[in-house]
Amino acid sequence: IFAEAKDFDDFINLAKQAREIVNEGLFAFALSVTVLHRDDCQGVILPPIQEVFPDKFIPAETINRALKADKESTNESKVVIEIQKTGNILDPEYNIAYFREDIGINAHHWHWHLVYPATFRPDFFGKVKDRKGELFYYMHQQMCARYDCDRLSVGLQRMIPFQNFDDKLEGYSAHLTSLISGLNYASRPAGMTLRDIREVDVQDMERWRERILSAIHTGQVIDNHGQEVPLDLERGLDILGAIIESSHESLNKGYYGTLHNWGHVMIAKIHDHDGRFKENPGVMDDTSTALRDPIFYRYHRWMDNIFQEYKRRLPSYSPQDLSFPGIRIVNVTVNAKVPNLVHTYSKDDFLELSNGINLKNKIQVCVKYEHLDHEPFSYSIAVSNNTGADKKTTVRIFLAPKYDELGNRLVLEDQRRLYIELDKFTHELHPGRNTITRRSLDSSVTLSHVPTFEELEKGEGLPDRASEYCSCGWPEHMLVPRGTPRGMVFHLFVMLTDYEEDKVTDAPATVVCSDAVSYCGAKDQKYPDKRAMGYPFDRPIKARTPSEFQTQNMSFTEVRVQYGGHKA
């Protein structure tokens, strides 16, 4: 309805009417998706989801304390409430709760699924989401890799993927209560297994998985018309991503089903699978809360294993595929207080509640919470251009742990799935010696600043080309893993590739909101990199060590990430 409004004024009038009669969560979702995709909404920025629905990010105990403080307040102009913990060390998984419960990460996931909703219809909106299926694979693969890097940082083993539909799942309690329904996000006792729900059977899930794997192994899928469509190098992963999710672009939803989406719902309803107790679903049913649950990452690692089954059928990159003749990386340094040592720490931050909760007194009520952060740093890349001509290059920067949970050095094939993208950008190389400098703040995966409700009201701190699309991106404070107090050893991988081979034809000179283009793509434009997402770590690697894999346009540099505890 919103998308069909004839002009902006009509859209606003419709929104005003719908706001009074439609469920608040549905209204926020529909409005957000419409603002993202209507041309006349260019420049409209919505308040951050964590301020609109703080109950999706802040434990119910904390919100209850805030309501009490508001009721009892007298002359205060501002009340600060400490966030309540959601677990303790009896559960080893609580050591990684800082990652799973990070407000910025959960907001990113919500926003990514607004930009790329499974229900998006190109024919209706008149727009195409370039490589949407591949982006679904890559963004979630990167979240799993980041999660495993942080697990190793706190002494936990890498996650064990969800594998079978009769697996007994770990327990989880989110401590969240919906202010819309008044119901808790359901807890999951340990030891439960997936059961049939009203809409889908476990047997359906098994059937869909086998059909998808069969398509991968035969190298082709069957579309709605019974035609065979090859899973080729150019579109294979994109086709698979649409089928596995499954989105509106799935070539045959009737045959391949909706494996990913119904799996989320099935896990969320595991405690009340047939609805007899009228219980609220768990957090896995909501894109703004799903990342809080440990099963989210195990479930998506299983999804990633299916994608990797396809990748294993592709040829490994040859030295010719990887090289950039005449270009050699001489040296790479991470510039921080101590070279090649990045310090991380926990810091306090505040979330305004009064914009999302009805308070009795017109005072400012904030929640004080803690999140990971890192010191500012930059990369210095010394490059030799021996071609005798100017060359434009794409700079690709990744990071992965050097050792596994037992202290053994990771072989490159195991390490490649732990490589997290830190940045990707273009640079002009002149003949001879060049030095490329890049700040961590300018990363192509992170969102540098999210304007608050207050800033939006005042019109402060907004970019010149403001767009709601710019709210999509990994939080800047979570760019690097936590590391260890003694300093965790990582491999910083830098690669220079030929821009002439990377560039996309018909791509515009400027990208609307290039803040987090690696994970979020470019608005209404082609993805600005022709190579596979995650290149060169997207395919199996036969070499066991970096030195066997390395070409002269690459560099593997040892860096350490050291966690310094809480910073006041």
Residue, then its C-alpha position, 0 to 999 in steps of 0.5 A: i500500500f505504501a509503495e503504491a502511493k502516487d506521490f510523497d504526500d499521499f505516502i505520508n498521509l497513508a502512513k499517518q492513517a496506518r499508524e493508528i490501526v496497524n500493529e506497531g512492528l508491522f508498521a515499522f517494517a513496512l514503512s522502513v522498506t518503503v522509505l528505502h525503495r521509493d525514489d521520492c524518499q531519497g534523503v529521508i533518514l529514519p530513527p535507529i531501530q534500537e531507539v524505536f524498539p528498545d525492547k528488542f535490544i534491552p533486557a526486560e529487567t532493565i526496561n522495568r527499572a527504567l519505568k520505575a525510575d521514571k515513575e519515582s522521578t521528581n526533579e531530575s532531567k536525566v535518569v541513567i539505568e545500568i543494563q542487567k546481565t542476561g546470564n553468568i559464567l555457569d554457561p560458557e557461551y555467556n563469555i561471548a554474549y558481548f558479541r551476540e547481544d551487541i546493539g550495533i550488530n543486531a541493528h545491522h542484521w535488521h537493517w540488512h534484511l530491510v534492504y534485502p527483504a525476502t519478499f522483495r519483488p523486482d517487477f513491483f518495485g521496478k528495481v533489481k537487487d544486483r547479486k542479492g542471493e550472493l550477498f545473502y551468502y556472503m554477509h552471513q558467512q562473514m558474521c559466522a567468521r567474525y563470531d568464530c574469531d571472537r570465540l577464539s578470543v575468549g578461549l572457546q572452541r570454534m562453533i559446531p555447525f547445526q547438522n541434523f534435524d534431530d540434533k538436541l539444541e542448547g538452551y537459551s533465554a533472551h530476557l526480552t519482553s515485547l512491549i507490543s504484545g506484552l509477551n516474553y520472547a520465549s526461552r528454549p530449554a536445553g535438549m529440545t529437537l525440531r518438531d513439525i509446526r503447522e505450516v511446515d514439517v521437519q520432513d519438508m526441511e529434509r526434502w528441501r535440503e536433499r533437493i538443493l544438494s542434488a542440484i549442487h552435485t549435478g550443477q543445475v537447478i530446475d526452474n518453475h517451467g521444468q527447464e534446467v538452469p546451470l549453476d555456472l561461475e557467473r550466476g551459480l551462487d546468486i541462484l543458490g542464495a535465492i533458493i536457499e533463503s528463499s526469496h521471491e527470486s527463487l527459480n522454483k520455490g515449490y520444489y526447493g522450498t524455503l529452507h533458511n526462513w522456515g528453519h528460523v521459524m521452526i527453531a523459534k517455535i520449538h517450545d510450542h510447535d503447534g501453538r497449543f499454549k499460545e506462546n510467543p516465538g523465540v528470538m530466531d523469528d525476528t531479524s532484530t533479535a535472532l543474533r542473540d541466540p547461539i543457535f543462529y550462528r550454528y544454523h548459519r554455519w550449516m547454511d554456509n556448509i551447503f554453499q561451500e559444497y557448491k564452492r568445492r565443485l569450482p576449480s581452485y584459483s591458479p597463480q595466474d588467476l591471482s597475480f597482478p603482473g608488474i605489481r609487488i607489495v613490499n611491506v605492510t604495517v598497521n599504524a597504531k600506538v604500537p606498530n602491528l598491535v591493535h588494542t581493543y577494550s570495552k567502553d560504556d555507551f548510552l541508549e535513549l529509551s524515552n523515544g520508544i517507551n511511553l514515560k509518565n514524566k517528560i525526562q530523559v531516560c538512558v540505559k548504560y551498556e558496555h560494548l567492545d571497541h578498538e583504538p583508531f589505526s591505519y594501514s600503510i602499504a608499500v607497493s612497487n609498480n614496475t609496469g612503467a605506467d599508471k595502474k588503478t588497483t583494488v586493495r583487498i584487506f582481510l584478517a584471520p587468526k593464525y592458531d586454532e583453539l588448541g594452539n595449533r597453526l591453522v592450515l590455509e584451507d581451514q583458515r580461509r573460512l575465518y578470514i573477515e573482510l576489513d576493507k576494500f577500496t581502489h587506488e591509483l598506482h604511479p610507476g615506481r614506489n608507492t605508499i597507500t595509506r588508509r584509515s580503519l574508520d574508512s572501512s568499506v564494511t562498517l557504518s561509521h555513524v548512526p544519527t540518533f533521534e535527537e540528532l535527527e530532530k535537530g538536523e545535526g551531524l548528517p551527511d550531505r547526501a543523506s539516505e536511509y540506505c546508509s543505515c546498513g553496515w557492520p558497526e565500526h566498533m566491532l571491526v576487529p575481533r576482541g583478541t586476548p589480554r596477552g595479544m592474539v596473533f592474526h594474519l593480516f592479508v592484503m592483496l592488490t588486483d587489477y581494477e580493469e579486471d575488477k570493474v563492473t560495466d555500466a557502473p556509475a562513477t559515484v555510489v550512493c552511500s558507499d559506507a558499507v558497500s562490501y556487505c550492503g551493496a550499492k543502492d539501485q546499482k550493480y555491486p561495484d566489484k566483478r569478482a566473487m564476494g570474499y575473493p580470493f578466499d571464496r574457493p578451496i585452497k590446495a596450498r597449506t601455508p601462506s607462502e605456498f599460496q602467495t603471489q607478489n601482489m599479496s602480503f601476509t603480515e602477522v599482527r596482534v590484537q590485545y584486549g585491555g579490559h574496561k576503559a572508563 
